[in-house]
Amino acid sequence: MRVVVDHSLCEGNGRCVEAAPGIFELRDDDQSYVVEEQPPQSLRAKVDLAVSLCPRQAIRIIED
């Protein structure tokens, strides 16, 4: 899987960082960024939670 944040939608709410702190980070421009673009499958539940918690639906999972 590959994780992508659409910065045209992201408002920097940081919900993804709370759900999956090793995968996302909130930067000074108040945008969330993917730190680990291809996280291991063992973190899938955290990534799925981050996707579901995003109020702007700015996070996508692309299956490889």
N, C-alpha and C positions, 0 to 999 in steps of 0.2 A: 504494500500500500504506500501511497505517497500523499502527504498532507499539504494542502494549499490554503492560503488566506487571501481572499479578494479584498485588496486595500481600498477599492472604491466603495465597498460596503462596510468595512470595519470602522467601528466607532471607538475602539480601545476600551471597551467595558472591562476587559481582563478576566472574564468568566473562564475563558480557555486556559489561562495561566493558573487559575485556581484548580481547575479540573486535571490539568496535565502540565505541571510546572517544568518538567524536563524537556518538553516538546515545544512549548510556546513561551515567548517572553514579551513583555510590554516595554516598548522603547520610549525614548524622550519625545518622539513625535506623536505619542498617544495612539500608536498602532500596534496591533499584535503581530508578531513575526514567528515563523516556524524555525525553531532551532535545530530540530532533528527531522528533516524532511521525509525520511523513510524509517520511521520507528519500528522496532521489532514487534512482531505479532503479539507478544506478551503484554504490550501496552495498548492493545486495540480497545479495550474497554474504556480506558481513560480518554483516548482520542474520540471514541464514539460519544462519551459524555460531554466533551468539549464542544463537539459539533452540535449536540442537542441543546446545550446551554447558551449558545451564541444567539443573542437577541436579534442580530441582523442577518443571521444565516450566511455569514461571510466565510465559513470554513467548509472545505470539501475534502473528501477522501477519494482519491483516484486509485482504483484497483489496478495493479500491474499484472 
